Amino acid sequence: MSKLSTRLIMLLMAFMAMNSTVWAQDFEAQPQADTITVKSAKMNRAIKCTVVVPEQYFDADLQEDQYPVLYLLHGADGSYRDWPKKANLDDLASNYSVIIVCPDGQDSWYFDSPVDPSFQFETFISKELVEYIDTHFRTLRSPGYRAITGLSMGGHGALWVGLRHPEVFGSCGSMSGGVDITKFPNRWKLDKRLGKYEDNKQVWADHAVINLVDKIKPGQNIIIDDGCDDFFYDVNMNLHKALLDRKVKHDFTIRPGNHSWSYWVNSLDYHMLFFAKAFDQAQ
């Protein structure tokens, strides 16, 4: 072999090694979290969301793999940025091999407002967002592989959306959820979504999670918890008792804590484990 051929081969090998190194560095540097914008036809506007995928999502050997999805809702006065800032969603997504989606709830309480057409978040979460995620990400597209949970307003919203749409969500949960909004008529902009409580008591009652108990269909996986020092403690206990009276299977826990991020970040670990078991059973 000539010296020129030898040099060419060596240069080619060096080039391949360099590109292999660059590819490996790019793979390791792939961000797991991204901000997306999803157009809502119902509201005629775009909603921002954070999507967190597991680290293995980018593995070249796993490009055919599909993943279950957890929809994770924030509380009042919050945004889609809250959960990614407070909890290590990257690790949770990778450890449980799940895609996590955090939509911007905009103080909506996650129902379709009967008085404001620009706040139709039940439709957005249960239909428009799920369809977008299933179209743009490698998801397992059946109810058994979808879960929804959240904190405070998001706890109410997750149960509201999840229990009303068992054909979409096989599992739903709540952390410190405001599950009976009729007890808080002057808080958290609820009157802007439902009208003044004094003039719309039946509308408020119709949009309270606690009044869904009679309509729950069997088969869903439900997890609810609250801190013993939380101001939503009583309404969560009432929901638990109502579920027991109607023999609705659910996981219910009261732990030390109040209405705080330290409680919710800890609570998320329990919800992730609960949903992971539900996903395994769906296989």
Steps between C-alpha positions, in 0.01 A plus 500: 500500500635843404579766758223717348239225544611442856468869581153513342383205707640655817330831422171321433522310829578821688206674334264217595626500858458875525143484370422214734623711791298800386186284467551360848542848641183616321307201634609570855417870463146445372264707719225294655265794556359727233237772484238446233201705388175320428219670311156463653226516239238515775657812657647635176836561662828327576595345834857441617605172655820339626566148375761283673607177332708221656871500425466170313261668254810607302678164507560392141432139599158589644355712220199271466411514871178672607429648841208560739415863574437684826319834477612706800295808594606807699303701756335842509723798419748254346612405152637218286846589634422417864544123512819496288654760733402335826533127430766296319275395214797394285592225745141398561431472127812287450460284809140412414535508118215748467435823311387784731289786364443821699238723335436863585170504692468879534277499811237312300428228758525276194131489415318655203380834634128556436552877508833552320557335160872576522533258795407154371771296665314173548473468122857616455651249744282198424487535122720760332814456709480120512458486123798731451727302732399169343568642153838660574654257752547125520218423743299196595161615377246336725336606831692242700823683420376850581484657846417849623570658838578837650517721806235723656304649207678239289387225737141607445568527128664159469209325670246710309651423161608145582173381655290659226713345226580139591519428127814718497660457845525162667647657816452830680612659823503806721745656745343749744217547253228761537244229437195695625510850353163592653674540837722780363273740308725804522839355416733432206301676225234231502227762451662599169461143375155416643334833583426630848426218741190665647339514154629168366502248783386210285767575239764493772364173639498349152872582460615364837696174493331371814170494310642268234512203737165356388614513137836322538530192282682196640844410376697821541804522728450791744753642748424789737707645782528809716706640786348492848562877535359594158202735472346253253520219757127498580380495138741217419379300799142557383589375153667193647191423710272547199712259296493246784121532534460420132768229511718672240846345510772758560832559674473766773777631725536774760862591574668770710519825309318811385419677173860527385745389234694290749186291544416478127849408384502218754146400402594475133730207580201304632287590199774396259527160666121458502471584130800284407322199651185591307699523175656159568155347553382647168760292310 
